[in-house]
Amino acid sequence: MTDRWARAEERFRQREADRRYRRDDRAWGGQNSRDNRGKTNRVVGREQDDWDDYEDDTTVIPRYTDDMDDQPPPAPAPRSRERRDVPRPRVGRREPVDDDEPERRRRSKSPQRSRRSRAASRKAKERKRRRRTLWLVAGVFVLLFAGAAVFAGMKLIKSLGSPEDYAAGQPGPLVVVQVHDGDTSQQIAATMKDRGVVASTGAFFEAAVRNSNMNSVQPGFYAIPSKIPAAQAVTQLLGKQARVGNLVIPEGRLLHDQYEVGGSGRRTDGIYRMMAAASCIGTGPTQKCVTYEQLDAAGANVDLAALGVPAWAAQGVKDCPDRTRQLEGLIAAGTLDFDPSGTPEQMLRQVVTASAKSYESTGLLQSGGETKLTPYQTLIAASLVEREAKPQDMGKVARVIVNRLRVPQMLQFDSTVNYALDRTEVQTTDADRAAETPWNTYAKTGLPATPISAPSLNALRAMENPEPGSWLYFVTVDKQGTTLFTDDYKQHQRYIQQAQASGILDSGR
């Protein structure tokens, strides 16, 4: 009985399987499929004939389970997802198919779908977070761009508008402004702004561009009222009264005043008095000046570094027998500028430093190879040349000095006598020439203790490179300045007689 029910159930499942896979059989096609299908039909036909031999009115065959068989029927192999692409090997007899397989398949897919759903949710959240971050970054950039645009717009509007300027009214106190060599209008404008003259550099620059005379501004110091309109500042800068601290020293000028011998007694202002006049700032009761006496006292300062004395002249200045004359010759002839708002020592330092630089430009520090003189001795000799010779004769007078120092022979220059006397006279007296001073070359051999004047650069160059010759004597023979040179003393005496006949050697006393 058990075998019969098992065969009946197997035939039932086989018919169900044939029905379920009939569509697949048609899709597979081919001769093998038709053969296999034929064989299957024949097998099924025989089994059907066997089944028909039994007379049973059962219309629904229940599933039979044997009490002795605890093992469940074998599960059919799952259908491949790729059956349409790769044909499976067919057999004449199909395996039974479990009716619950689709449900199990759906249940087996549910965990996968759940995992996919969770992954999709995480990706969606990540995309949403990235979108928020991008929007935030974009917002920051927009804010920065908007701020930069506003700032640039304000700068543009400010640049297009008029620069800040003081209104016309009561000006402030005078201030000293320096214009350096090579300064442009923009640099001068910056200086004016720093010193409080104008409210902005732009205002001064615009006013300067409109005034064509700005090209004539010279380097130097200018006293200009503070807190004034830019146009007025330009006018003040170009005015003649604004220039201060400008010193023009003639060749051969001394530190102190000199007076002519004779009835006139005319005074020749010295460098200190000229500096005092150039130091005045302002006019009327508010005018401020450094005095002649203050400069004279400052020039006697033993702190040579504070006075700007160069190293090559320090020892000669230190050995000077008269402190009030120690800076003689160290302030050069020519145009010098100093800040009149400083102290007397600061003013002297500025002009001495500028003069040393001017002297050194001629090659002073490299000279002396032929003359055997130090730089300071060369400066002393150049001051003698300046006082004794016309420009066309400076080279010859320099040669006379060198030749006499080599002999050795006293220089016997009248200019050295007048220096100690603080007076000017072409012909000195016997008493004057006999007076022994550190500068009188009639009473001492060699050079004076210090320079006796402010030499020009031409006199300094002549002393650095004297004209070749053997001359030992020279004398000016007429009022036109004709000077005769010789190396013979008797010939020199005849030249002196010629000068006396012309009246050039007459004394004022």
C-alpha positions in Angstrom: 0.0 0.0 0.0 2.8 2.3 0.9 4.5 1.8 -2.5 1.3 2.5 -4.4 0.6 5.8 -2.6 4.3 6.8 -3.2 4.0 6.1 -6.9 0.7 7.9 -7.2 2.1 11.0 -5.4 5.2 10.9 -7.6 3.1 10.8 -10.8 1.0 13.7 -9.6 4.1 15.8 -8.9 5.5 14.9 -12.3 2.4 16.1 -14.1 2.5 19.3 -12.1 6.1 19.8 -13.0 5.4 19.1 -16.7 2.7 21.7 -16.6 4.9 24.3 -14.9 7.8 23.9 -17.2 5.9 23.4 -20.5 6.6 27.1 -21.3 10.3 26.7 -20.7 10.3 23.6 -22.9 8.9 25.6 -25.8 11.5 28.4 -25.2 14.4 26.0 -25.2 13.5 24.5 -28.7 15.9 22.3 -30.7 15.9 18.7 -31.7 17.1 17.6 -28.3 14.3 19.3 -26.6 11.8 17.7 -28.9 13.4 14.3 -28.4 13.5 14.7 -24.7 9.9 16.0 -24.7 8.9 12.9 -26.7 10.6 10.6 -24.4 9.0 12.3 -21.4 5.6 12.0 -23.0 6.1 8.3 -23.6 7.2 7.7 -20.0 4.3 9.7 -18.7 2.0 7.8 -21.1 3.1 4.5 -19.7 2.8 5.7 -16.1 -0.6 7.0 -17.0 -1.6 3.6 -18.3 -0.4 2.0 -15.1 -2.4 4.5 -13.1 -5.5 3.8 -15.1 -5.3 0.1 -14.2 -6.4 1.1 -10.6 -10.0 1.7 -10.0 -10.1 4.5 -7.4 -12.7 7.2 -7.2 -10.3 9.5 -5.4 -10.3 12.9 -7.1 -7.8 14.6 -4.8 -4.8 12.6 -3.8 -3.6 13.6 -0.3 0.1 13.8 0.5 1.1 10.5 2.1 3.7 10.4 4.8 5.0 7.2 6.1 5.3 6.9 9.8 8.6 5.2 9.3 10.0 7.9 7.1 11.1 11.0 9.1 13.1 12.5 6.3 11.4 15.2 4.2 11.3 14.9 0.5 14.3 16.2 -1.2 14.0 19.9 -2.2 14.2 20.5 -5.9 17.2 22.4 -7.2 16.5 26.2 -7.5 16.0 27.4 -11.0 18.8 29.4 -12.4 18.3 33.1 -13.1 20.2 32.8 -16.3 18.3 29.8 -17.8 17.3 31.8 -20.9 21.0 32.5 -21.7 22.6 29.2 -20.6 20.6 26.0 -21.4 20.4 23.4 -18.6 21.0 19.8 -19.3 17.6 18.0 -19.6 16.7 14.6 -18.5 13.8 12.4 -19.4 12.3 12.7 -15.9 11.9 16.0 -14.1 12.5 16.5 -10.4 9.5 17.3 -8.3 9.0 21.0 -7.7 8.0 22.4 -4.3 4.9 24.6 -4.4 6.3 26.7 -1.5 9.5 27.6 -3.3 8.3 31.0 -4.7 7.4 32.0 -1.1 10.7 30.9 0.3 12.4 32.8 -2.5 10.5 36.0 -1.7 11.4 35.5 2.0 15.0 34.9 1.1 15.1 38.2 -0.9 13.5 40.2 1.9 16.8 40.6 4.0 18.7 41.7 0.9 16.0 44.2 0.1 16.2 45.5 3.7 19.9 45.9 3.5 19.6 47.7 0.2 17.0 50.0 1.6 19.2 50.9 4.6 22.2 51.6 2.3 20.0 53.7 0.0 18.8 55.7 3.1 22.4 56.3 4.2 23.4 57.5 0.8 20.4 59.8 0.6 21.4 61.3 4.0 25.0 61.7 2.8 23.8 63.4 -0.3 21.6 65.7 1.7 24.5 66.5 4.1 26.8 67.3 1.1 24.2 69.5 -0.4 23.9 71.5 2.9 27.7 71.8 3.1 27.9 73.0 -0.5 25.2 75.6 0.2 27.0 76.8 3.3 30.3 77.2 1.4 28.6 78.9 -1.4 26.9 81.3 1.1 30.3 82.1 2.6 31.8 82.9 -0.8 28.8 85.0 -1.7 29.3 87.0 1.5 33.0 87.5 0.9 32.4 88.5 -2.6 29.8 91.0 -1.6 32.1 92.4 1.1 34.9 92.8 -1.3 32.6 94.5 -3.8 31.4 96.9 -1.2 35.0 97.7 -0.1 36.2 98.2 -3.7 33.2 100.4 -4.4 33.9 102.6 -1.4 37.6 102.9 -2.4 36.5 103.8 -5.9 34.0 106.4 -4.7 36.6 107.8 -2.4 39.2 107.9 -5.1 36.8 109.6 -7.5 35.9 112.2 -4.8 38.0 115.1 -3.8 40.9 114.3 -1.4 40.9 115.6 2.1 42.1 119.2 2.4 42.3 121.9 5.1 39.9 124.8 4.8 41.2 128.3 4.4 41.7 130.1 7.7 44.2 130.8 10.4 47.4 128.7 9.7 49.3 126.8 12.3 52.9 127.4 13.4 55.8 127.2 11.0 57.4 123.8 10.4 60.6 123.0 8.5 60.2 120.7 5.6 63.2 119.1 3.7 63.2 118.5 0.0 65.8 115.9 -0.9 67.7 115.8 -4.2 65.6 114.0 -6.8 62.3 114.1 -4.8 59.2 113.8 -7.0 55.9 115.7 -6.3 54.5 112.6 -4.7 57.5 112.3 -2.3 57.2 116.0 -1.4 53.5 115.5 -0.8 54.3 112.6 1.6 56.7 114.9 3.5 54.2 117.7 3.7 51.6 115.3 5.1 54.0 113.8 7.6 55.0 117.3 8.8 51.3 118.4 9.2 51.3 121.0 6.5 48.5 119.4 4.4 45.6 117.1 5.2 46.4 114.5 2.5 49.0 113.7 0.0 46.4 113.6 -2.8 45.4 117.2 -2.2 49.0 118.4 -2.4 49.8 116.3 -5.4 46.8 117.6 -7.3 47.7 121.2 -6.5 51.4 120.6 -7.4 50.4 119.1 -10.8 48.4 122.2 -11.6 51.4 124.5 -10.9 54.1 124.3 -13.6 56.6 126.0 -11.3 57.0 122.9 -9.2 59.8 121.8 -11.5 61.9 124.7 -10.1 61.9 123.5 -6.5 65.5 123.0 -5.3 66.7 120.6 -2.7 66.9 122.1 0.8 64.9 123.2 3.8 61.7 125.2 3.7 59.7 126.9 6.5 56.0 126.5 5.8 52.9 127.1 7.9 51.1 124.0 9.1 47.5 123.1 8.5 46.9 125.1 5.4 45.1 124.3 2.1 47.2 122.3 -0.4 47.2 125.0 -3.0 48.5 127.5 -0.5 51.2 125.0 0.6 52.4 124.8 -3.0 52.5 128.6 -3.2 54.4 128.8 0.0 57.0 126.2 -1.1 57.7 128.2 -4.3 58.0 131.5 -2.5 61.4 133.1 -2.0 60.9 133.6 1.7 60.3 130.0 2.4 63.8 128.8 1.8 65.8 128.5 5.1 69.1 127.1 6.1 70.6 127.8 2.7 74.2 128.9 3.0 76.3 130.2 0.1 80.0 130.5 1.1 82.4 132.4 -1.2 85.8 130.9 -1.8 88.5 131.9 0.7 86.0 132.9 3.4 87.0 132.5 7.1 85.0 131.3 10.0 85.1 134.7 11.8 84.6 138.2 10.5 87.5 140.2 9.0 87.9 143.9 8.6 89.7 145.8 5.9 92.7 147.9 7.0 92.2 151.6 6.3 89.6 154.2 6.8 86.6 152.3 5.7 87.1 149.3 8.0 84.5 147.4 6.0 83.5 144.1 7.6 83.6 140.8 5.7 81.2 138.5 7.3 82.6 135.1 8.3 81.0 131.8 7.9 79.5 131.8 11.4 77.7 135.1 10.8 76.4 133.9 7.4 75.1 130.7 9.1 73.3 132.8 11.8 71.5 134.8 9.1 70.5 131.7 7.2 69.1 130.0 10.3 66.3 132.5 10.9 62.8 131.1 10.7 59.8 133.4 10.4 59.6 137.1 10.5 58.8 139.9 13.0 58.5 139.2 16.7 58.2 135.4 16.2 61.4 135.1 14.2 63.9 132.5 15.6 67.6 132.6 14.8 70.8 131.1 16.0 73.3 133.8 16.9 76.9 134.2 15.8 78.1 133.8 19.3 76.2 130.5 19.8 77.8 129.1 16.6 81.3 130.3 17.7 80.9 128.5 21.1 79.5 125.3 19.4 82.5 125.3 17.0 84.9 125.2 20.0 83.4 121.9 21.3 86.0 119.3 22.1 83.7 116.5 21.0 84.9 116.4 17.4 82.5 113.5 16.5 79.5 115.6 17.5 80.8 118.3 15.1 81.2 115.8 12.2 85.0 116.2 11.9 86.2 113.4 9.5 88.8 110.9 10.7 91.5 112.2 8.3 91.4 115.6 10.0 90.8 114.6 13.6 94.4 114.7 14.7 95.1 118.1 13.1 91.9 119.6 14.7 92.8 118.2 18.1 96.3 119.8 17.9 94.8 123.3 17.0 96.2 125.9 19.5 92.9 127.9 19.4 89.7 126.0 19.9 87.6 128.7 18.3 89.5 128.2 15.0 89.6 124.4 15.0 86.9 124.0 12.3 88.7 126.5 9.9 88.7 125.1 6.4 86.4 122.2 7.3 83.4 124.1 6.0 83.8 124.2 2.3 83.1 127.0 -0.1 80.0 126.6 -2.2 76.3 126.0 -1.4 75.4 124.1 1.7 72.0 123.4 3.4 71.3 122.7 7.1 68.2 122.3 9.2 67.8 125.6 11.1 65.4 124.0 13.6 68.2 122.0 15.1 70.8 123.0 17.7 74.0 124.9 16.8 76.1 121.7 17.1 73.7 119.9 14.8 73.9 122.7 12.2 77.7 122.6 12.3 77.7 118.8 12.0 75.5 118.9 8.9 77.7 121.4 7.0 81.0 119.9 8.1 79.9 116.4 7.0 78.7 117.7 3.7 82.0 119.6 3.2 84.1 116.5 4.0 82.1 114.5 1.4 82.7 117.3 -1.2 86.5 117.4 -0.5 86.8 113.6 -0.7 85.1 113.7 -4.1 88.3 115.3 -5.6 90.5 112.3 -4.7 91.9 114.0 -1.5 92.3 110.7 0.3 94.3 109.2 -2.5 96.5 112.3 -3.0 99.9 113.0 -1.5 102.0 110.5 -3.5 103.9 113.2 -5.3 103.5 116.1 -2.7 104.2 113.9 0.4 101.4 115.6 2.2 98.6 114.1 4.3 95.0 114.9 3.4 94.7 117.5 6.2 98.0 119.1 5.1 96.8 119.2 1.6 93.7 121.0 2.8 95.9 123.6 4.6 98.0 124.2 1.6 94.9 124.5 -0.6 93.6 127.2 1.7 96.9 129.1 1.0 96.5 128.7 -2.7 92.9 130.0 -2.4 94.1 133.2 -0.7 97.2 133.8 -2.7 96.4 133.0 -6.3 94.0 133.8 -9.1 92.3 130.7 -10.6 94.6 130.6 -13.6 97.7 130.6 -11.4 96.6 128.1 -8.8 98.7 125.2 -10.2 101.9 127.3 -10.2 101.3 128.6 -6.6 100.8 125.0 -5.5 104.1 124.1 -7.1 105.9 126.9 -5.2 104.5 125.6 -1.9 105.7 122.1 -2.6 109.1 123.3 -3.8 109.7 125.5 -0.7 108.6 122.7 1.7 111.2 120.4 0.1 114.1 122.8 0.3 113.1 123.5 3.2 112.3 127.3 3.0 109.8 129.5 4.8 106.7 130.1 2.8 106.4 133.8 3.8 102.8 134.3 2.6 101.2 137.6 3.7 97.8 135.8 3.9 99.1 133.8 6.9 100.0 137.1 8.6 96.6 138.6 8.0 94.8 135.5 9.3 96.1 135.9 12.8 95.4 139.6 12.7 91.7 139.2 11.6 92.2 141.9 9.0 92.9 142.0 5.3 95.9 143.8 3.7 97.9 143.0 0.6 101.1 144.6 2.0 101.8 143.7 5.6 104.2 145.7 7.9 107.5 144.5 9.3 106.0 144.3 12.7 103.1 142.2 11.6 105.4 139.8 9.8 107.7 139.5 12.8 104.8 138.5 15.1 105.1 134.8 16.0 101.8 132.9 15.7 100.9 129.3 14.8 99.9 130.6 11.4 102.5 133.3 10.5 104.8 131.6 7.8 107.2 134.5 8.1 108.0 133.5 11.7 107.8 129.7 11.3 108.8 127.0 8.8 106.3 124.6 7.2 102.6 125.0 6.9 100.3 127.0 9.2 98.6 125.1 12.2 95.3 125.0 10.4 93.7 126.0 7.1 93.3 129.8 6.9 90.2 129.8 4.7 87.6 127.8 3.0 89.3 126.6 -0.2 87.4 126.0 -3.4 87.5 122.6 -5.1 89.7 124.1 -7.8 92.3 125.1 -5.3 92.2 121.6 -3.7 92.6 119.9 -7.1 95.6 122.2 -7.8 97.3 121.3 -4.6 96.7 117.6 -5.2 98.3 117.8 -8.7 100.6 120.9 -8.8 101.8 122.2 -12.1 105.3 121.0 -12.9 108.0 123.6 -12.4 111.0 124.8 -10.3 109.5 128.1 -9.1 110.3 129.3 -5.7 108.9 132.9 -5.8 105.9 134.8 -7.2 104.5 138.3 -6.9 101.4 140.1 -8.3 102.7 143.1 -10.2 99.5 145.1 -11.1 95.9 145.7 -10.1 94.8 143.4 -13.0 96.2 140.5 -11.0 99.2 139.7 -13.2 101.4 137.3 -11.3 105.1 136.6 -12.2 106.9 133.4 -11.1 110.7 132.7 -10.9 113.2 130.4 -9.2 115.8 133.2 -9.0 115.7 135.5 -5.9 117.3 138.5 -7.8 114.7 138.3 -10.5 112.1 138.1 -7.8 113.4 141.4 -6.3 113.0 143.1 -9.7 109.4 141.8 -9.9 108.7 143.3 -6.4 110.0 146.7 -7.6 107.6 146.5 -10.6 104.7 145.8 -8.2 105.7 148.7 -6.0 105.7 151.0 -9.0 102.2 150.0 -9.9 100.9 150.8 -6.3 99.6 147.3 -5.8 101.7 146.8 -2.7 100.8 150.1 -1.0 99.6 149.7 2.6 96.3 151.0 3.8 97.9 152.4 6.9 
